[in-house]
Amino acid sequence: MDGNGRWAKQRGGIRTNGHSEGLKRAKEIAKAASDLKIKYLTLYVFSTENWKRTQQEVGFLMNLIHGHLLGELNFYKENKIRVKLLGDITGLPKGIQEDIIECEKETESFDGTTINLAINYGGRNEILRSVRKIAGLSLKPEEIQESTISDNFDVPELPDMDLLIRTGGEKRLSNFMLWHAAYAELIFCDTLWPDYKRDEFIGHINEFQNRTRRFGAV
């Protein structure tokens, strides 16, 4: 979900205008994923590094997230979408923590698309938090498997990523789901997130389906 600020500046606006428009795209892409019966969709909403932005922008984003979580709860219910948090909930404002808990509770029974909202999320941070949990389990080194680590992630049932799409023209992972993306197919597009529409998303899904994945084999 990259390019909100640049999108706004290109139109003579302020960065926060881009974030508001970007939220509309998030809803559109979530609906498309649900229609396509995609099992999991993860949206990178706010990273652990985004706290470095100005206090004004961070405050706006927190208010935007707060308004979205409960304001769009009916949308998630109508489309049988399950909502899960990916990220460190303890570092978020109390109001947003409560919103997340309510959203997860209200949608936990749905078996359609699961939308993982990555808020206060960083790939390294998720691995670090998992390792800290494991350190308290009194396991022998030889007892620790890859599954031991992944079982202590934010959403333990989340499988390896199939496809990572990054908008905005940058070609890097930016600390996003580093463990899950080990064998992911990557698509980098120049479209800024507020301009990224349903048709382009479906086109990228079709491109992915036409790729051959070997997972290290010949």
GUBATI-542274 format. One line per 8 residues: number of its first residue (from 1); their letters; for each residue x, y, z of N, C-alpha, C, O. Coordinates in pm, whole numbers, plus 50000, padded with zeros to 5 digits. Last residue first. Layout:
// GUBATI-542274
NUM) A) X:Y:Z:X:Y:Z:X:Y:Z:X:Y:Z; ... .
//
This chain:
// GUBATI-542274
218) VAGFRRTR) 51433:47187:48989:51461:47217:48849:51330:47217:48771:51330:47240:48650; 51352:47355:49304:51370:47238:49217:51397:47283:49074:51385:47402:49042; 51293:47587:49439:51430:47537:49445:51457:47416:49359:51572:47378:49340; 51022:47628:49372:51063:47610:49512:51201:47544:49523:51222:47457:49607; 50897:47677:49131:50978:47555:49144:51025:47529:49287:51064:47416:49318; 50623:47796:48953:50693:47802:49081:50765:47670:49106:50704:47563:49102; 50548:47980:48677:50585:47845:48720:50669:47857:48846:50774:47920:48846; 50264:48198:48624:50405:48174:48655:50425:48028:48698:50333:47963:48747 .
210) NQFENIHG) 49998:48241:48602:50067:48195:48482:50216:48171:48505:50287:48129:48414; 49921:48350:48840:49871:48215:48808:49940:48157:48686:49940:48035:48667; 50032:48607:48821:50085:48510:48918:50045:48368:48880:50127:48276:48888; 49858:48719:48634:50001:48706:48604:50065:48602:48695:50143:48519:48650; 49620:48718:48782:49630:48637:48660:49775:48615:48620:49813:48505:48579; 49689:48905:48976:49655:48768:49016:49667:48674:48896:49720:48563:48909; 49719:49129:48813:49836:49075:48883:49811:48933:48934:49902:48851:48935; 49453:49163:48733:49557:49138:48634:49682:49080:48697:49745:48991:48640 .
202) IFEDRKYD) 49336:49226:48977:49299:49100:48912:49402:49063:48805:49435:48945:48788; 49460:49478:49011:49480:49371:49108:49449:49235:49046:49526:49140:49060; 49350:49617:48799:49495:49595:48801:49529:49482:48900:49617:49400:48873; 49078:49616:48873:49120:49553:48748:49270:49524:48747:49312:49419:48699; 49076:49764:49121:49037:49624:49115:49092:49554:48990:49145:49443:49000; 49358:49994:49129:49217:49955:49127:49199:49804:49111:49295:49729:49090; 49555:50233:49249:49557:50088:49226:49415:50034:49240:49360:50029:49350; 49573:50490:49325:49531:50466:49186:49523:50317:49153:49486:50280:49041 .
194) PWLTDCFI) 49671:50482:49582:49535:50534:49563:49483:50516:49420:49362:50524:49397; 49941:50369:49528:49832:50292:49589:49693:50352:49568:49601:50276:49538; 50069:50422:49201:50059:50464:49340:49934:50403:49401:49832:50388:49333; 50225:50196:48984:50100:50260:49024:50103:50298:49171:50136:50215:49256; 50444:50043:48926:50465:50186:48946:50340:50259:48994:50348:50372:49041; 50492:49727:49095:50428:49810:48993:50446:49957:49028:50461:49993:49145; 50628:49415:49138:50645:49556:49171:50583:49639:49060:50618:49623:48943; 50573:49102:49262:50531:49193:49156:50547:49336:49208:50487:49373:49309 .
186) LEAYAAHW) 50706:48786:49340:50706:48930:49365:50659:49006:49241:50701:48976:49129; 50623:48485:49507:50642:48555:49381:50626:48704:49408:50542:48745:49489; 50782:48357:49802:50675:48432:49736:50718:48481:49598:50835:48512:49575; 50938:48220:49974:50922:48164:49839:50814:48237:49760:50760:48184:49663; 50943:48392:50201:51063:48319:50159:51054:48268:50015:51154:48272:49943; 50751:48540:50329:50777:48571:50188:50895:48493:50130:50942:48525:50021; 50744:48479:50598:50638:48425:50512:50670:48440:50363:50621:48362:50281; 50967:48626:50691:50960:48480:50704:50862:48422:50603:50894:48327:50532 .
178) LMFNSLRK) 50898:48892:50633:51023:48835:50581:51023:48682:50587:51075:48617:50496; 50685:49087:50629:50662:48943:50630:50782:48865:50576:50768:48782:50486; 50871:49358:50537:50734:49305:50535:50734:49153:50526:50777:49097:50425; 51090:49526:50515:51067:49456:50642:50927:49396:50651:50871:49385:50760; 51096:49615:50244:51069:49708:50355:51021:49636:50482:50926:49678:50547; 51145:49497:50001:51045:49436:50088:51006:49525:50206:50897:49511:50261; 51165:49687:49691:51223:49631:49813:51110:49581:49902:50994:49616:49882; 51128:49892:49479:51156:49749:49461:51234:49696:49581:51352:49664:49571 .
170) EGGTRILL) 50870:50132:49419:50988:50088:49494:51003:49937:49483:50905:49863:49478; 50626:50185:49289:50751:50189:49214:50876:50147:49288:50980:50127:49225; 50369:50165:49396:50447:50286:49421:50584:50290:49359:50654:50391:49374; 50303:49837:49540:50273:49951:49453:50373:50062:49479:50453:50055:49572; 50379:49502:49546:50412:49632:49602:50384:49740:49500:50434:49736:49388; 50262:49188:49626:50246:49299:49532:50285:49427:49604:50230:49458:49710; 50349:48859:49657:50364:48990:49720:50355:49096:49611:50433:49095:49516; 50209:48539:49685:50234:48655:49600:50244:48781:49684:50161:48807:49771 .
162) DMDPLEPV) 50209:48342:49887:50219:48306:49746:50265:48423:49661:50352:48407:49575; 50350:48291:50209:50292:48382:50111:50311:48329:49969:50418:48277:49936; 50266:48016:50416:50365:48092:50340:50295:48176:50235:50193:48135:50178; 49965:48069:50619:50062:47990:50543:50168:48079:50479:50160:48202:50486; 49861:48130:50945:49888:48194:50817:49995:48116:50740:50106:48099:50791; 49827:48035:51198:49773:47954:51089:49802:48011:50951:49771:47948:50850; 49930:48237:51367:50003:48110:51348:49955:48028:51230:50034:47957:51167; 49969:48546:51359:49860:48464:51305:49922:48329:51271:49964:48308:51157 .
154) DFNDSITS) 50208:48611:51494:50082:48680:51527:49960:48602:51479:49860:48593:51550; 50395:48310:51580:50372:48435:51508:50235:48492:51544:50156:48428:51614; 50441:48064:51682:50436:48175:51777:50428:48311:51709:50452:48414:51771; 50468:47893:51475:50354:47871:51564:50338:47983:51667:50234:47995:51731; 50714:47963:51368:50592:48011:51301:50467:47993:51388:50372:48069:51375; 50885:47831:51553:50890:47976:51534:50759:48027:51475:50700:48123:51526; 50814:47569:51523:50812:47627:51658:50809:47779:51648:50740:47846:51725; 50863:47518:51257:50724:47530:51299:50712:47589:51440:50611:47651:51472 .
146) EQIEEPKL) 51136:47486:51260:51079:47603:51193:50936:47626:51239:50893:47740:51258; 51204:47372:51601:51191:47354:51456:51141:47484:51393:51107:47579:51463; 51369:47276:51883:51315:47393:51813:51320:47371:51663:51427:47352:51605; 51500:47068:51992:51354:47058:51987:51290:47174:51910:51172:47169:51877; 51761:47133:52013:51726:47039:51907:51574:47021:51895:51526:46964:51797; 51759:47302:52243:51784:47356:52109:51738:47264:51997:51683:47310:51897; 51476:47234:52454:51614:47206:52417:51636:47258:52275:51543:47260:52194; 51264:47482:52606:51289:47378:52506:51438:47357:52489:51518:47449:52506 .
138) SLGAIKRV) 51134:47666:52777:51230:47568:52830:51251:47451:52734:51255:47336:52776; 50980:47877:52697:50920:47744:52692:51011:47633:52743:50969:47518:52752; 51080:48129:52666:51015:48098:52793:50955:47959:52799:50887:47925:52896; 51169:48140:52409:51270:48140:52515:51210:48106:52651:51280:48059:52740; 50936:48171:52265:50998:48039:52268:51099:48029:52382:51115:47923:52443; 50897:48446:52295:50797:48352:52349:50859:48213:52366:50838:48146:52467; 51121:48538:52156:51107:48567:52299:51004:48476:52366:51023:48433:52480; 51059:48455:51900:51175:48396:51968:51167:48421:52119:51203:48334:52199 .
130) SRLIENRG) 50842:48625:51846:50824:48480:51847:50937:48413:51925:50912:48324:52007; 50963:48874:51847:50861:48845:51948:50834:48694:51959:50806:48643:52067; 51134:48840:51623:51189:48866:51757:51088:48832:51866:51123:48767:51965; 50947:48815:51417:51037:48703:51447:51095:48718:51588:51103:48621:51662; 50832:49070:51432:50748:48952:51452:50834:48830:51487:50798:48752:51575; 51053:49232:51374:50990:49241:51504:50903:49120:51533:50899:49071:51646; 51100:49170:51107:51200:49135:51208:51139:49135:51348:51169:49049:51431; 50860:49274:50995:50895:49134:50982:50997:49088:51086:50982:48982:51146 .
122) GYNIALNI) 50636:49477:51175:50766:49466:51110:50805:49320:51106:50784:49248:51204; 50351:49678:51247:50409:49550:51206:50547:49569:51145:50572:49665:51072; 50137:49842:51311:50254:49836:51399:50327:49704:51375:50359:49630:51468; 49939:49623:51130:49942:49752:51199:50047:49745:51309:50046:49653:51391; 49809:49456:50884:49942:49470:50944:49956:49611:51000:49981:49707:50926; 49534:49272:50883:49571:49413:50884:49703:49427:50958:49709:49412:51080; 49431:49018:50689:49528:49047:50793:49567:49194:50782:49626:49235:50682; 49133:48883:50614:49211:49004:50591:49301:49026:50711:49254:49051:50822 .
114) TTGDFSET) 49030:48588:50479:49085:48647:50601:49169:48767:50562:49266:48754:50486; 48734:48503:50304:48867:48563:50302:48906:48613:50441:48824:48672:50512; 48530:48289:50499:48565:48342:50367:48709:48391:50369:48796:48328:50428; 48430:48208:50738:48525:48118:50672:48557:48163:50530:48605:48084:50449; 48372:48365:51054:48360:48365:50909:48467:48278:50845:48581:48274:50892; 48410:48388:51324:48339:48268:51277:48331:48259:51125:48289:48156:51072; 48528:48634:51378:48608:48513:51393:48541:48387:51337:48610:48290:51305; 48416:48884:51379:48433:48819:51249:48499:48682:51258:48524:48619:51155 .
106) EKECEIID) 48407:48981:51636:48284:48987:51558:48294:48909:51427:48192:48871:51370; 48677:48954:51719:48572:48876:51784:48447:48868:51697:48386:48762:51685; 48806:49139:51555:48844:48998:51549:48733:48910:51608:48700:48805:51552; 48679:49375:51639:48671:49331:51499:48702:49182:51487:48632:49109:51416; 48758:49383:51912:48616:49371:51876:48600:49321:51733:48516:49234:51707; 49036:49408:51887:48979:49294:51961:48833:49274:51924:48789:49160:51906; 49046:49653:51751:49097:49531:51689:49037:49408:51755:48992:49315:51688; 48941:49830:51941:48876:49814:51810:48916:49683:51745:48832:49610:51692 .
98) EQIGKPLG) 49131:49809:52145:48993:49766:52171:48917:49742:52041:48840:49648:52029; 49350:49921:52013:49357:49785:52065:49217:49729:52087:49188:49615:52050; 49252:50177:51974:49271:50092:51857:49284:49946:51900:49235:49856:51832; 49252:50268:52240:49128:50266:52162:49138:50175:52042:49042:50104:52010; 49524:50257:52313:49428:50167:52375:49299:50156:52295:49242:50047:52282; 49764:50263:52044:49676:50331:52139:49566:50237:52189:49521:50149:52116; 50011:49994:52032:49907:50078:51972:49825:50149:52079:49817:50101:52192; 50182:49807:52133:50237:49939:52101:50137:50035:52042:50174:50147:52006 .
90) TIDGLLKV) 50045:49571:52154:50076:49643:52278:50131:49783:52252:50128:49867:52342; 50028:49454:51906:49912:49529:51953:49946:49613:52076:49882:49716:52099; 50233:49419:51657:50245:49426:51803:50134:49515:51858:50146:49638:51857; 50085:49221:51387:50164:49329:51445:50159:49327:51597:50091:49244:51657; 49796:49168:51237:49934:49126:51221:50018:49242:51275:50021:49349:51216; 49469:49079:51324:49578:49175:51337:49711:49105:51315:49735:48997:51368; 49201:48985:51108:49305:48949:51205:49410:49059:51208:49437:49124:51107; 48870:48922:51010:48975:49023:51031:49071:48975:51138:49030:48930:51246 .
82) RIKNEKYF) 48692:48757:50757:48748:48749:50892:48865:48847:50903:48949:48853:50813; 48406:48831:50576:48551:48846:50584:48595:48841:50730:48540:48911:50816; 48147:48833:50477:48196:48716:50550:48349:48714:50556:48412:48609:50544; 48043:49064:50382:48123:48985:50288:48186:48863:50353:48270:48796:50293; 47918:49170:50604:47838:49144:50484:47910:49053:50386:47848:48974:50315; 48140:49206:50777:48036:49108:50808:47956:49070:50683:47930:48952:50659; 48280:49410:50651:48345:49281:50672:48240:49172:50699:48252:49061:50649; 48084:49611:50666:48137:49567:50535:48201:49430:50549:48177:49342:50466 .
74) NLEGLLHG) 48059:49644:50940:47945:49588:50865:47989:49539:50728:47937:49439:50678; 48307:49765:50994:48277:49633:51049:48161:49567:50975:48164:49446:50949; 48390:50014:50927:48374:49919:50817:48341:49778:50868:48347:49682:50791; 48409:50143:51170:48324:50201:51067:48296:50105:50953:48191:50113:50889; 48600:50003:51310:48460:49983:51348:48365:50039:51242:48253:49989:51226; 48829:50065:51149:48808:49934:51210:48663:49907:51246:48609:49801:51214; 48828:50337:51069:48805:50230:50973:48763:50100:51041:48670:50034:50995; 48887:50491:51292:48759:50509:51225:48725:50394:51132:48609:50358:51117 .
66) HILNMLFG) 49147:50397:51346:49041:50385:51448:48903:50395:51383:48813:50316:51414; 49281:50479:51116:49269:50336:51146:49154:50312:51245:49075:50219:51229; 49260:50755:51153:49206:50693:51033:49183:50543:51056:49079:50489:51019; 49400:50795:51389:49257:50828:51384:49189:50762:51265:49074:50718:51275; 49652:50715:51299:49588:50642:51409:49438:50668:51411:49358:50577:51432; 49698:50910:51103:49687:50769:51065:49620:50687:51174:49538:50599:51145; 49715:51141:51260:49611:51129:51158:49589:50983:51121:49475:50937:51109; 49942:51080:51411:49814:51100:51477:49698:51086:51380:49595:51027:51413 .
58) VEQQTRKW) 50134:51076:51207:50107:50954:51285:49971:50965:51354:49894:50869:51355; 50125:51344:51126:50087:51238:51033:50054:51109:51107:49958:51040:51073; 50207:51476:51363:50079:51509:51300:50032:51396:51209:49916:51357:51212; 50459:51377:51409:50354:51349:51507:50216:51374:51447:50120:51303:51476; 50613:51239:51114:50577:51351:51200:50463:51313:51294:50381:51227:51262; 50760:50905:51145:50699:51017:51072:50656:51126:51169:50662:51108:51291; 50833:50693:51295:50934:50797:51275:50878:50917:51199:50944:51021:51190; 50642:50502:51285:50638:50591:51402:50738:50705:51387:50728:50805:51459 .
50) NETSFVYL) 50706:50336:51076:50623:50453:51047:50607:50547:51166:50562:50661:51149; 50832:50108:51157:50916:50222:51121:50836:50350:51099:50891:50460:51101; 50633:49927:51186:50703:49967:51308:50793:50088:51283:50826:50162:51375; 50371:50040:50958:50487:49960:50997:50547:50009:51129:50515:50118:51176; 50046:49997:50863:50134:50086:50941:50249:50002:50995:50227:49906:51069; 49938:49822:50661:49872:49947:50699:49968:50046:50765:49972:50163:50729; 49952:49604:50431:50053:49668:50515:50004:49809:50549:50027:49903:50473; 49729:49339:50425:49748:49479:50387:49844:49545:50485:49822:49542:50607 .
42) TLYKIKLD) 49685:49018:50303:49747:49099:50408:49774:49238:50354:49835:49253:50248; 49453:48770:50255:49504:48895:50200:49560:48976:50316:49490:49000:50415; 49365:48434:50192:49430:48530:50280:49476:48652:50201:49532:48638:50092; 49203:48317:49990:49191:48275:50131:49249:48378:50226:49190:48407:50330; 48998:48448:49746:49135:48440:49794:49130:48416:49944:49061:48487:50017; 48759:48475:49607:48774:48366:49705:48920:48340:49740:48962:48226:49762; 48706:48692:49461:48791:48591:49397:48814:48470:49487:48881:48374:49447; 48567:48841:49649:48495:48793:49531:48572:48682:49460:48512:48588:49407 .
34) SAAKAIEK) 48780:48900:49824:48666:48820:49870:48590:48760:49752:48552:48643:49755; 48934:49061:49660:48991:48936:49713:48880:48843:49761:48887:48722:49740; 48755:49274:49625:48798:49194:49510:48854:49060:49556:48824:48956:49496; 48742:49372:49886:48620:49319:49823:48657:49231:49704:48597:49126:49684; 49006:49458:49913:48953:49356:50005:48828:49291:49946:48811:49170:49954; 49010:49657:49722:49092:49538:49700:49047:49425:49793:49051:49308:49754; 48835:49843:49843:48807:49790:49708:48884:49660:49683:48828:49565:49629; 48966:49900:50083:48834:49838:50086:48800:49775:49952:48744:49665:49947 .
26) ARKLGESH) 49196:50019:49980:49208:49900:50064:49075:49826:50069:49072:49703:50060; 49094:50243:49855:49149:50135:49773:49161:50007:49853:49138:49898:49801; 49026:50394:50078:48920:50351:49986:48968:50236:49899:48893:50142:49872; 49276:50446:50180:49187:50361:50257:49072:50310:50171:49024:50198:50189; 49378:50629:50000:49433:50494:50002:49345:50397:50079:49341:50278:50046; 49248:50860:50075:49213:50798:49947:49261:50653:49943:49194:50566:49888; 49379:50904:50317:49233:50888:50314:49188:50819:50187:49102:50732:50189; 49641:50934:50229:49607:50823:50318:49457:50797:50319:49412:50682:50322 .
18) GNTRIGGR) 49623:51168:50080:49655:51043:50014:49620:50922:50099:49575:50820:50048; 49581:51355:50277:49476:51334:50176:49497:51201:50105:49401:51130:50073; 49822:51355:50411:49708:51289:50474:49592:51268:50377:49514:51174:50393; 49991:51511:50252:50007:51366:50256:49884:51294:50312:49848:51186:50267; 49804:51762:50069:49892:51719:50177:49889:51567:50188:49797:51502:50139; 49804:51842:49713:49745:51826:49846:49849:51789:49950:49969:51785:49921; 49879:51844:49450:49884:51969:49524:49826:51962:49663:49800:52066:49725; 49899:51605:49336:49772:51676:49315:49764:51804:49397:49658:51864:49411 .
10) QKAWRGNG) 50136:51506:49422:50120:51525:49278:49995:51606:49245:49986:51668:49140; 50074:51469:49692:50160:51580:49652:50150:51609:49503:50154:51725:49463; 49918:51234:49683:49859:51360:49728:49941:51480:49682:49886:51580:49637; 50107:51048:49593:49982:51069:49518:49921:51203:49554:49877:51277:49466; 50292:51053:49798:50330:51104:49666:50207:51133:49581:50204:51231:49507; 50137:50931:50002:50188:51067:50016:50224:51129:49883:50191:51244:49857; 50083:50671:49893:49976:50763:49932:50023:50908:49937:49958:50997:49883; 50266:50473:49833:50249:50582:49738:50142:50683:49775:50112:50772:49695 .
2) DM) 50176:50135:49900:50277:50240:49898:50242:50348:49796:50193:50318:49687; 50084:49881:50000:50000:50000:50000:50088:50124:50000:50078:50209:50089 .
//
